[in-house]
Amino acid sequence: MNEHVHAPTLSERADEIEEKMMHDLAERIASKSVLFGMADGKVEIFDAAAFKAKNPDKYFLMGADPRLPKMPEKPTLIDFFNNRFASLNHLLQSATLALKNGHSEKIVLACLLHDIGVASFIRCDHGYWGAQMIEPYVDEEVSWAVRMHQALRFFPDPSVGYEYPQQYINNFGADYKPEPYIVREYERAKNHKWYMSARLICVNDIYSFDPNAKVNLDNFVDIIGRNFRQPEEGLGFDDSPSAHMWRTLMWPTRFL
């Protein structure tokens, strides 16, 4: 054993990680968003100048990240399910339960899509993010329901057997109270014509957390085909108000 071999310093380890990353990226430099750093408690921006100074012959990534599953030229919702959504089980369980309960295809689709914000993007206000992503492609009732489940899930409705989830008490504490904007959203939703559509997401949501459940996306391909307006150009390339969100999922480490 060579006693003179020293452990790498933090700087040396960082250099090794950067070198491996660029090798994996075919000699391109991937960038990270400010939001990425915030998840680690850091409010800082990717130091492009420093990376370029250390690697003057390298270019920043301006396309697909080769470390991620390759997306087709004209991606569909199914492609995003298979290649960009980190977890499908809960979404498929919720939609399967809605289907077994005899709900309409709109409700089944809403259950299938209600947490795509979490599965692909961000947890905070995921109902709002998810609704914005799908709004150009689904019936208005579906996107409204996805948006409003963000608030309704915190409030019981005995008429449909929905109680405040024990899981929330376990996760957030018995003294947690929803923020005022959530309370206001709930009050607005209570008398809306589509209230029950959003409420049914909550009902089919809370009973859909079985890690051993056997579910399959193939069971919903036809429902997606009938109820999700797939753009001919591909999601992200159709110039819709949310196309940029789908492109961000395709190219999350693109420099600009």
C-alpha positions, 0 to 999 in steps of 0.5 A: 500500500502506498502511504504517500497517495493522498485523497483528492481534494474537493476541488480535484473531485469537482474537476473529475466530475466536470470532466466525466460530465463533459465526456458523457455529454460528447464534450459539451457543457451542461448548465443547471438552472437557479431552481436546481440550486435552490433545491439544495438551499443555494441561491446562485446562478450557473457560472458560465464564464468560469466553466468556459475559462476552464474549458475554452475549447468546449461549447455549451449544450444547446440541444438534447442531453445525451444522458437522458432518454432520446425523444422523437422529433415529434414527441407525443404525450405517451413519449413524455410519459415513457421518457420524461415522467419520473414516476407513473405508478400513482398516476396510473393507479388513480386513472385505473381507479377512476375507470373502475368507478365508472367515471367519464373519460374526462375524469379518467384523463384528469386523474391520469394527468393530475400530478404530471407537475410532480412527475415531471417538473416541480412539487410546489403548486404542481396542480397549477403547473400541470394544468398550464402544461395541458390546457391547450390540449384538453377540454377546459373542464379537465385542465380546470379540475387538475388546477383546482385539485391543488386546493380541494385536496386539503378540504374534506367533502363528506358527500363523496366520502373524502376526508382530510388525508391521514397522509397529510397529517403524517407528512405536514403535521397536525397543526398545518393550515393551508396558505390563504391563497389555497383557502381562497381558491377552495372557496371559489371552487366550491360553487363552480359547475365543475367542482365535482370534477376536481373533487373526483380527482381527490377521491381517486387520488387518495386511494392510489398509493399502492407500490405493489399495484399492477398498472399499465399505460397501454390501458389508457392509450385510446382514452388519451387519443380521444381526449388529448389533442396531440399537435401534429408538430409534436408537443413543444413545437406547436407554438401553443402557450405551454409549448415552452414547458414541454421543450424544457422537459425535453432539453432541461440542461440547454444553456438558453 
